[in-house]
Amino acid sequence: MEITQFEDRWEVRDDEGRTGTAHVWDRPDGKRFVWFDPVDATLIAALCAAIGADRPVRTMAGAHERNLQRELAAAGFVGDRYEHDWALPVATAADWDDAALAGLTLGSPETFGMDAVRRFDDEIRDDIPGLRGWRSDAAYWEGEHADAYDPAVYPVAWDPAAERFAGMVRVWMMDAGPRLGLVAAARPYRGRGVAAALLGTAFRVLRDRGHSSVVTECDSANPGSKALLEKAGGRIVGGTLEFVRHP
């Protein structure tokens, strides 16, 4: 087989003239994710032999994508993590009060400085299954916030007494509708209702704009986030499997 690399895209051509393509993303947590076209175990295995010669290769498949899962397994991938897809009504959390935010200062990322919020985001992601070790740089952060970012639905809480961030909620305003990208409190503030109050703050903005539902994802091994989403009236509507192939 002949394999050629074009920056973040790899191509393979086998002896029968079939061509396969892999698009590679080296995430800020050091994990290498790859998406394949077409879904063919032989071509995928050949691409991975080059792309993942010195490190694990990861990819994703929807819970309903049975054929993709079979081809990945045949190419040497094994399941490593499972995320549930959720749908949340806006109305439930929008009615929550913000008493837990007393003594904290709320603002958007611009209020506190994008670079400071980026570092806090790294801290938060260290406690999220599947994202540990995440360290984004300014260029990545700017790109991530280029399109669907809206500071009105991105409340950040600062504790002036402790001089540190307490929590954050991030809603991306996608073309298909709002997507909850993050809801979290820093370790010293967990169990105090900070995350829930911040979610309510963002969802009140969405309610006032006429939005009735939000989608999100949650690792199946994250009971705290699962409990909060259930409290907000969320329901599981699907799932995504993360696969890994070791050298």
N, C-alpha and C positions, 0 to 999 in steps of 0.2 A: 504493500500500500504506500501511496505517496501522501505525505502530510505537509501542509504549508501554513505558516502563520502570517496573518496580516494584523498587526497590533493586537487588539483584543478579540480577534476572530481567527479561528482555525478551520482549515478545510482538509478533508481526507478524500482520496479517490482510490477505490479498490480495483482489483484486476478485471472486474466486470464493467468498469466505467461508472459505477455508482458513486455519487458524491454526497458527503455529509458535512455539516457545518456546526461549529460550536462557538457560542459567544461567551466570553469569560469576564467575570467581575471579581476582582480582588477586594473584598469588603474591608471597611475600616477596623474590623475585629480580627483581621488576618485570615479569614476563611475564603477559600476560592470557590465561587459558585459558577456553574456552567449550564447553559441552555442549549439543547440539541435539536437539529432539524436535518433529516427526518428522524422519526423515532424508530431506530433500527439498532438492535443490540450489538451486532458486529461492528457497525460504523462507530457507535458510541464507545465501545471498548477500545477500538483503535485510537480514537481521539484522546481518550483518557490516558492511554499509555504514554502519550506525549505530554499532554497538559498536566497530568498528575504524576509525573515520574518521580518527583521529590516531595510531594505533599498530597494530602487528601483532596479529593474533588467532591463538591456537594451540588445538589440540584433539588428542585421541588416538583411535586406532582399533586394535583388535586385528588381528593378522596374518591372522586368519581372517575378519574382517569386510569382505569384498570389496565388498558393496553400499555400505557406509558410505564406504569408500575412494573408490569411483567417484563418489558424490554430492559428497564433499568436493572432489575434483579438479574436478568440473564447476562448483563454487561458487568456484573460484579458489585452493584450497589446494594446497600442494606439500609433499612429504615433506621433513623436516628432520633427523630423528634416529630411531634404532631401538634399542629395548631388547629384550634377551632375557629371557624368563621362565625361572627355574631352579627345580629341585627338588633339595634337598640331604639326604643321610642325616645324621642326628645323630651316629651312632656314629663316623664317621671322624674328624671334628675333635675330638670329645670325648676321643679317645685321645691327642691332641697334648699335649706337655708345655708347661710355662710357664717354661722356662729363660730365654726372651727378656725376661721381665718382671722379672728380678733387678735390684734397685736402684730399681724403680718402686713406687709406692704405688697399690694398687687400691681402688676404692670405687664407690659409686653416684653419680648426679648430686647427691643430697642431701648426700653426704659433702663435696663440694667447693663446693656452692652452685649452684642451678639457673641463676642468671644467668651465672656464670662458664662453666659447661658450654655454655650457649646461645651465648655468644660464640665458644667453641672450635668448636662445631658450624658456625657461620658460616664460620670459617676452613677447616674441612675441606671444606665444600660448594663452596668456591671452586675446588677441584681436581677436582670431580666433573663430568664432561660433562653439560650440560643444566641445571646448578644454579649456575653461576657468578654471583656478584653477590647471592647469597642473604643477606638481612639480616632475621632475624625479631625481633619485639619480644616483650616479656614476655607480653602477652595471647595472641599466637599460640602461643607455646611452651606456655603453660598449657593452652590448648585442645587442642593436639596430644598432650599427655601426660595427658589427662583420663580416657581409658577403657582403652586397651590397654597402658598403661605398667606395667611391672613392674621395679623396681630390681634384682631378683635376676638378671635376664638383660640388664643394661645396664651392663656393666663399663667403667669409665673409668680410664685409667692416668695418673698424675701423676709427673713426674720432679722429686723434691725438690732434686736437685743443680742442675738448670737452672732450677728454679722455673717450670715450664710443663707443659702437658698433652702426653702422648706419643701417645695413641691412644684409641679408643673403639669399642665394639660396641653396637648397639641392636637388640634383638629385641622386636617387638610381639606381645603375646599376644592374637591375634585369635580371634573365636568359631570360625572355620574351622580354626584351628591357628596355630602360630608363624610369623611372617614376619620375616625378617632385613631390617631397614630400613637398616642402615649397618654397615660394617666398614672401619675406616680407621686409619692411623697418620699423625701429623703429619710434615711433610717431613723433619726431621732424623732421624727414627726409621724411615724406610722402608728396606726391604732387610735388616732386622735380626730379622725374625720377630715383631715386636710385634703386628701385626694378627692374624696366625695364632694366636698365643698367647691373645689376648683372645677370639677366636672360640671357641677350645677351652674357655676359662673359662665362657663363656655356654652352650655346648652341653653341658657336663657337668651343668649345672643342668637343662637340658631332658631329658637322658638319665635323670637321677635321678627326674624327674617322669613318666617313661614315654613321652615324645615320641620318635618315630622319624624324623620328617622335618620339613623347614623349606622354605618357599618364599621367593624373593627375585627381584629384578630387577637387571640389569646392562646398562649402555650397551654396545652392540656395539663402540664405539670406545675401550673402557677395558681394555687388555690386562692390566694389573696385577690388576685385580679378577677378570677372567676366569680368569687363571692360578690365583688363590687358590681360586676356586669349583671349578675342575677338581680341584685338589689335595684339596679337601674331599669329592670324590666326586660333585659336582654334575653334573646333566645339563640340557640345554636342553629345555624342554617347550612353548615357545610364544614369542610376541613381541608387541610393541606399537610402533606407529609414531606419532611425533609430527609433526603437520602444522602449517604456518604459512601465514597469508594476510596479505600486506602491503597497506597502504592503496593 
